[in-house]
């Protein structure tokens, strides 16, 4: 029997019967295939028990044996008997890859042949495809003649490969459910998911559905490796960086609860591995640390400017886009440093729906990622695309709400924001929350919900409409129909504003009261103006670039021997003005030593900063122009002549100035002044004439 047939037999033993139609849906095969499987099961039972033990009636298969005969089926012996379990070639290759990822020593072709009861030639044929799979994913599969085959990887990498293998196998229709069951049949995965869900609620760190499943798989793997004596204290985990306190605390509680309920002693380093999953795949963002990631902010701002310029759309004022992009890029950088992967199930749909935007982002990313600061694959890139698509949709929104709506998406904020943007464009709705599927019951208990709008299959007594992540005309019609059935008036956003204006003009034609009309128009404007996304906040909240770069913080033609002294020279200016202490300068140098010359942001320009705000007294920026350019080790953008240093005490006050600097560095006019100025005042004059004015002066 193959694995599907084995699990069908287990279901028969446990439940007494199975429905052919339900089984066909579960395993994503036709009913004819299920009937063939039942024939194989019936033959197996007949061979073992010497009588017919299976009856099919009204499309339901019934097991007709007693408890003693169930013991005679020897199901436990079947679990690892690959002679009895005739697995397919594809199933066998997945299992071989699983063995290789798991193994701590070399394995031979003969070992695999013996284990799976096939010839050496069959295993050799399997390895042709296995090598292709590994090569595509940059997995170092090593074959030593006469010694064996192994995967040359660290514990951290093995965990990533095992997770990737599970993700790949569960994407195959024929293995959707039972490959996972086959590997973790002795582990109560539902208990793991319950522990993670409780921790999510307690700490307010919400995982997407994919990340939730990925973390559950990771924990199950750790339990299995511990039970197989393949896991121990590792020094690798100590090299991980940027683990925020809250995810670490949440991870600690999860691991300790796993140890308690499963009666294990997972090592303390397991906490770090779980925290990495939480930090890299959740919607968590520590606001206190945003300002310290200056390069991420610069990259996000530069990307927004670049995309907006090409599309001829002003996206710089959309704070929601900036915040969302910074959050995603921080997580992306985090994943890149820690060899983590993320999967976007909407990738193909997004690329097809937004080909122009995808092309623009691809060109920008390809031109900039050579610096080695962040690496993007198509999954990461299409998550970035989601943020931009949602921002573009938001531009035409005029939100008014009536029904209470809960949006359910499997991939988290990026997808849900896109759905919400489209919904608010066409309807007056009150979006109470956006959630991943596994948190549905929590939000149904927290908010009054009239309608659920979901991008994933859903079973709920609450009225719901299934839509595409990118809303179609059919989706909009289905939403209108459902809202109408629920008794809500269908109000179009644009029609609503037009109607209010028409009423105002009717009143004016009767009263001819100019002052009343002005007051009413002002009230209407206050209701619909898009102020929630504006970067222009209250006076003094943001620093203008001219407030940071002054004649006191700019020095020209400084002579230094190397990049470290260049950073010290730039930092010294801020230290002397009591913006920072020497600790911040040392931390900035240490960041380059640890992560490489990622601070070289464009040709000839470095933006020095530390990865935390230790030693920062107040927000400031300095600039030194070097007499002789120095090498930072960045092949694309060396040598560096201009060294800016940025220090921030909060997450927002510097963003307008940083945005202006990013735009200026793209202008030839500014770069010419930067190169040729004989005194700081020439540079300051240009900045004051061209910067964003947030002071209203």
N, C-alpha and C positions, 0 to 999 in steps of 0.2 A: 504493500500500500504506500501511496505517497503521503506527504505530510497533511494535505487537506483531508484525505480519507481517514487518516489516523485520528485527526481532531473531530471529525464527524462521528467516529466510533466512540470516542471519549464522551461526546455529547449524548449519544444514545445511552451509554452506560449510566451517566449521571442523571439524565432527564427522562429516560425511557422512550423518548420519541423525538423526531425532528421533522419540521415542515419543509418540503422540497422547495417551494417558492421562496421561503425566508432564507434558506441556506444558499440558494442561487444568488440572492441579493447580497448576502453577507460576504460570499467569496467572489462576487462579481463574475460569475460564470452562468451559462445557460442551465435551465432545468434538466435538459438532456444530459449534460455533463454530471449533474448531481445524481441522476438516476443510474448512470454508468458507475459512479463512485459507490452507490449503494449495492450494485451488483457485486463489485469487488469485495465490499465489506461482508455481504452475505456469503460469498465463497469462503472468505477467511473464517467466519464463524462456523460454517458447515465443516470445514477441514478440522478445526480445533475441537468441535463438540460432537461431530458425527450426526448432526441433525440440523434442519432449517431453523434459524433463530431470528429471522427478520421478516416482517410482514408489512406490505405497503397497501394502504387503504385511504381513499379520498385525499391523495396527495400528501399523506403523512406516513412516515416510516416508523414502525413500532418494533422495539426490541422484545423478543419473546423468550427470554431465558431467566433462570433464577439466580440468586446470589452466589450459590456454589459454582455455577457455570461461569459467572463473571470472573471468578478467580482463575478458572481454567483458560481464559483468554490471554492471560499473562501480559496484560497491558504494560506493566512496569518494565518488563524485559524488552518490550517493543521500543521504548523511548530511545535507546541508543543502538538498536539493532538495525543497521542500515541494509542488511540483507532482506529482512522482513519489510522494512519501510523503503520501498523502491522510489527514492527521491529522484527528481528530474535533474538534468544536467545543470540547469540554472540554479536550482536549489543547492546542488552539491558545490558549485563554485562559490556561492554565498557562504556556505558552511566552511569551506576551505579558507576563505578570506578571514572568516571569524576565528578559525583556529590559528592562523598566522598572526593576527593582531593580538591574540591572547597569549601565544607561546612566548616563553622566556628563553627558549633554546632553538636550535635549528631543527627543521623537520624534513623528512625525505619523501620522495615520490612514493616509495614502497610503503611508508607509514600511511599516507593518504589512501593508497590503493587498498591496503588491508582494512582500514577503518570503514571505507565506504563500499567495500566488496565490488570493486571494479578493477579493470586491468591497469597496468602502468601506462599503456598507450592512451587510455581514456583520461587519466589524470594529466598526462602531458598535453592532451588536447585542451583540457580545462584551463591549463596554465597559459595557453595562448591568449585567452580572453581575460584571465586574471591579471596578466602583465599589462594589457591594454588599460584595464580599469585602474590599476595602480599608477601607470604612467600619466593618465589623464588628470589624476589628482595629486601628482607629485609625491607619491608614496614610495619610499626607497625599498623596493623589493630586491633582495640580494640572493643570488644563486651561486653557491660555491661547489664546483665539481667535486664529487666524492664526499662532500661534507653535509650538504643540505641547503634548504631554503629558509630565509628568515626576513623579517622586516626590521631594518636598522633604524630604530626610533627610541626616543625617550618615553618615560611614563606619560608625560603630558601629551606627546604626539600620539601615542597609542590610544589614549582616551578619545582624542579627536578623530582618529581613523575609525574606531569602533562606532562612534556616534554617526559618522558619515556613512558607514556601511549599513547601519540600521535605517538611516534616513533613505538611502538608496533602495534598500530592499522593500521598505514599506511603501515606496512610491510605485512598485510593481503591482499591478492589479491582482495577480494571482497569489501574492504573498502579503496582502495588506494586513491581515490579522494574525495568521498563525506563525509567521517567522518570529515575530516578537514573542509569542507564547512559547515557541520552541526553545528560545534562548533563556527565557525567564520563567519557565514553568514552575520552578520551585520557590519563586519570590512573589510575595503579595504586593504587586505593583499598585493596586488601589490604595493600600495603606500608605505607600510612599506619596501618592498624589494627595491624599487627605492631609498628611503632615505638611506638604508644601503649601497647600491651599490655606491652612490655618495660619501659617507663617506670613503669607501674603496679606491676609486681613490684619494681622497684628502689626506688621511693619509698614503697610501701605506701599509696598513695592509690587506692582502688578506685572506679571509676565504675559507676553502674547501666548496664544495657544501653542504655536510651534515651539517657543522657548520653554513653555511649561512642560510639554511632552519631552523636549530635549533634556531638561534637567531631571525629569523622572527617569529617563533612560540612563542618564549619567549615574544617578544614585543606584539604580538597579545593577549597573555594571560594577560599581564599586563594591556593592554587597557580594556580588558573585565572585569578584576577584578576591575579596577577603576570604570568602568561604572556601575558595580553591587555593588559598595560601599564595596568591600572586600579587598581593598588595602589602606594602610595608611603608614605614616612614620614609619620606623622600626629601632630599635636599633641594630638588628642583623647585618645589613650591615656594621656597624662600626667595627665589629670584623674581617672582611676580611683583609687579608694581601697580601703583594707583588703585589699590583696593580701598574703597571708602568705608568708614566705620560702620555705617548702617547696614549695608549688604553683608559685611563681615559678621556683625552681630546676628543678623537673620540667619546666615549660613551656619553659625555656631549652634543656634537653637535647633535648626533642622537636623544637623548631624548628631547632636546629642539625643534628640528624640528618636532618630533612626536607630542609634545604638541601644536605646532603652527598649523600644518596641520589638526590635529584631534580635535583641540579646547579643550584640556585637561589641567590638572595640575598634571601630574604624580609627585610624591614626589622626592626630590633630591636623596634619597637612590636608586632610580631606576637607576641612573647613575652608581652606584657601581655595581649593578647586571649586567648591560649590559657590563661594563668594564671587569667583571669577565669572561663573555662569550668570549670577544675579547682576553683576556690574555690567556685563557685556550684552545682555539680552533683555533687559527690563526697560521700563519707562522711567526708572529712577534717575534723578539728576540732583546732585547736591548743589543748591543755588550758591552756597558760600564759596564754592570752588570755581564757578564759571569764569570769573575775571582772571583767574590765574592761568587759564589755558589760552593765552593770547594768540598762539599760532592757530588753534582751532577757530577762534573768533575771526582772525584775519582771513583764513581760508574760506570760511562761510560768507563773510562780507564780500570778498573778492568774487566768489562764485555768484552771489546774488547780483552784483554789479555787472558781471560778464553776461549772465543770462538775460538780465533786464535790458542791457544795451542792444543785444542782438534781436530780442523780441520787440524792442522799442516800447517796453512796459516798465514803469517805475515801480520796482519791488523793494526799494530801499526803505520805504516807510512801513513795511509790513513786519512789525515786531514779532508777530506769531510765527512767520516764516523764519526769521533769524533765530529765535529761541529754539524752534523745532529742529532747525538745521544744525545749530551748535550742539544740541543734545545728541542728535544722531551721529554727527562726526566725532564727538567725544567717544561714543560707544564704538564707532567704527575703528577709531585709533586704538582703543582699548582691545578690541578683538584682534587687530593686526599685531599688536605687541605680544599677545598671549596665544597666538596660533589658533584662534577660534574662528568658526565659520557661522554664517547666518544664511537662511534660505528664504527667498521671497516667492511664494507660490503664485503670485500674480505677475511674475516677471514677463512672461510672453504676452499676456493681455495688455500690460502697461506699454511695452515696447511697440506693440501694434497700434495702440490707441493714441500714443503721443510720440510718433516717430521723429518729428522735428525737434521736440524738446529733448528726446533721448540722444539725438545726434549732437545737439549743442552741448549737453552735459558730457558726452563721451569725449568730444574734442577738448573741452576744458580740462577734464580729469586726466586725459592722456598727456596733455601738455604740462601738467603740474605734479603728477604723482611720482615722477622720476626723482624727486627730492628725497623719497624714501620715508616721508612723514606718515602718509596714509596710503594704503593700497586698496583698490576697488576691484571687485569682480562685478558681473552683471547683476547679481542679487543685491549687493550693496548699492550699486548705482541706481537701480530702479526704486529702492527705498528713498534715495535722494530725490528721484524724479517725482515720487508721490508728494513730497513736501512742496515742490514747485507747482505741480498740477493743482494741488489744493489752494495754494496762494493765488494762482491765476483765476481760479473759480471764485475765490472770495471777493475779488475786485468788483463783481457785479451784484454782490449780496445786499439786500436791504431787509434785515431780519425782523420778523414779528412772529410771535409764537401763540399757538392756541392748544393743539393736542400735546400731551406729554409723551415724548418719544424716547425709546432706548435703542441705541444703535449697537448692533453686535457684529463684530468682525474678528476673524481669526488672527490677523496680523498686527493688531495694535493701532497706535496713534496715527501712523502715516495713512493707512487705509481708511480708518474711521473719519479722519479729517477730510479726506477727499469725498466720502459719502455725505458727510454733514454739509460740506460746501455746496454740493449739488442740491441737497434737500432744501437748504435755506435759500437757494437761488429761485426755487419754484414754489415753495410752500411757506405758509406761516406755521411754524412748529416750535415747540419747546423741547429742545434736546436736553434731557435730564442727565444723560451720561453716555459714554462710549465704553464698551467693555469687550473683553475676550469671552469666548463661549463658556469657558469653565467657571466664570464669575457671574453668570447670568442670574442665578438664584439670589446671590447677595444683593444685586442692584434692584431686583424685583421686590425684595423686602425693604429696601431703603427708600425707593421713590414710588410715587403713584404713576403707573405706566398705562397709557391708553393703547399704544401700538408699538410693537417691536419691528424695527427695520433691520434685516439681517443679510449678510453676504454669505452665510454658511447655512447648511441644512439645520433645521430646528424643530424640536418637538416641545410645544408649550401650550398651555391652556390660554395664555394671553394672546390676543390677536396679533398676527405677525405677517410680514410680507418679505419674501425672498427677493433680493435685488442683486444686480451685478455691482462689483466695486466701482465701476464707472457707469453711472446710471444711464439707461437707455430710455427711449420714448415709451417702450412697453413697461419698463419699471415705473415710470412716472404715472402712467395710466393705471397700473395695478395699485399704486399708493392712493391715487385719487378715489378709485373704486372702493378700497377698503375703508378710507376715511369717511366716505359717504355712507357706507354700510353702518359705520359706528355712530353716525348722526352728526358729524362735523361738517361745517360749511367749508367748502374748498375755496381758499383765498389765495390768489396768485400774488406774489410780492409786488411786481410792477403794477398790476391792476389795482392793488390796495393803495399805493401812493397816488396813482392817477385819480382814483375815486376821491381821496381826501382833498386833493387839489381842486377837483371839480366842485366839491361841496363848498370849499372856501370861496371860490369865485362866484358861486351862486349867491352866497351870503353878501358878498361885496356888491354885486349888481343890485341887490335890494337896498342895502344900507348906505353904500357909497362912503364908507368909513375907512379912510386910508390908514389911520393909526391902528385900527382893529385888525385890518388885513395884514399889516406888517407884523403885529404881535403874533397872530395866528401862524403866519408863514415861518416866523422865527421858532415857534414851538414845534412845528412840523419838522423843521431842519434839525432841531436838537434831538428829535426822536430817531432820525434816519442817518445822521452824519456818522461816517465810519471812523470814530475816534479810538476804538479799542485797539487798533493795530498801529496807531501812529507812534513814531519814535520821538515826536516832539512833545515832551512832557512839560512839567512845570519848570519855571525858570530856575536855573541853578542845579537841577538834578543831573544834567549832562554837562560834561566838560567839552568845550570847543577845542579844536586842534590848536588854535592860536593861544589858548590859555595854557596849554601844556608845553608847546614849543615856543619859547620866548628867547630873548637875547641872553637870559641867564642860564638857559638849558641847551643852547646850541654852541658848539665849538667847531671851528673850521681849521683844516690842515694840521691835524694832530699826527705826530710821528710815533708809531709803535712797531715793535719787532714781529709780533705774531697775533693770532686771533684772540688769545686769552687776554693779552694786554689791551687789545681793542675793546673787549667787553669791559675790562676794568676802567678804561678811560671814559667810556660812555656812562657806566654806572657811577663813577666817581662824581660826575656832575650832579646827579640826583642826591648822592650821599652828602655832598657839601651843602646842598640846599635843604637838607633834612627831609627829603622824600623817602629815603630808604636808609638802611644800615649796611655795613660791609657784608653782613650775612647774606643779604639778597644778591649781592654781586657774586659771591662765592657759589651760591646756589645756581645762579645763571650759568656760570662756567661749568659746574658739575652736570647740569642738564645736557650740555653739548657733549661732554665726555661720555655720558651714559647712553644718550640716544642718537648721537651723531649730529651732523651739521644741518638739522632740519630747520633751524632758525634763519637760514639763508633763504628768504622768501621769494626773491626774484633776482635778476642779474645785478650783482654788485651791491645788494642791500640785505642786511641782517636785522632781525628784530629780536634782540636779546630779552629774555625774561626767565623767571624761575617757574617750576611747576607747582609751587605753592606761594602763598603771600607772606611767608615768614620773613620778617625784616622790613616789611612795607609799612611806612608811617602815614602816607597819604598818596593819592593817585597822582602820578607824574609820568612825564616822557622826556627823554633827552635824545640828542643827536650829535654824533661826532663824524666829521668828514675827514678821512685819513689822507695824509700827505702821500703815502704810498700804499696802494691796496695790498691786502694780506689774504692768504689762503685759509679757508675754513675747512676744506676737504669736501666741498660740494662740487662735483665734476661739472654740473650744468651751469651753475651761477657764480662760481669763483672767477676772479678774485673779488673780494668785498672792499668797497671804498666807503660805504655809508653804514654806520652802526647806530640804530635806534635802540633805546632801552625803554621798556614799558613796565610800570609797576602799578598795581591796582589794589584798592582796599575793598571793592565791592564788585558786583557782577554786571553793573550797567553804566556807571558814570562815564566810562571811557569809550563806549561803543560808537558814539557819533564821531569822535575824533579818529578812532581807528578806521571807521568807514571812509572818512574823507582821505586819510592817508593812503588807504588801499586804492582809492580812485586816482589820487594824485600820482602815485607811483606808476600808473599806466599811461600818464600823459608825458609826451616828449617835452612839452613846454616846461613842466615842473622839473623834470630830470635835468634839463639844460640849466635852469636856475640853480638847482641843487649842486650841479657840477662846477658852475662858473662864478657863483656868488662870492664876492670879496668880503662881505660882512653879513651877519645874521639877519639884519633888518631887511635885506632884499628878499630873503626867503619868507620872512614873516609877512611882508607886504603881500606877496602872492597868496599866501594862505588866507589872510584876512579877506582878500578880494574874492576868493573862490570857495571858501568853506561853507558848510551848512550852518545857517544861523538859527540856533535854538533858543536864543535869548530874547527874541522879539525886538532887538535894537535896530 
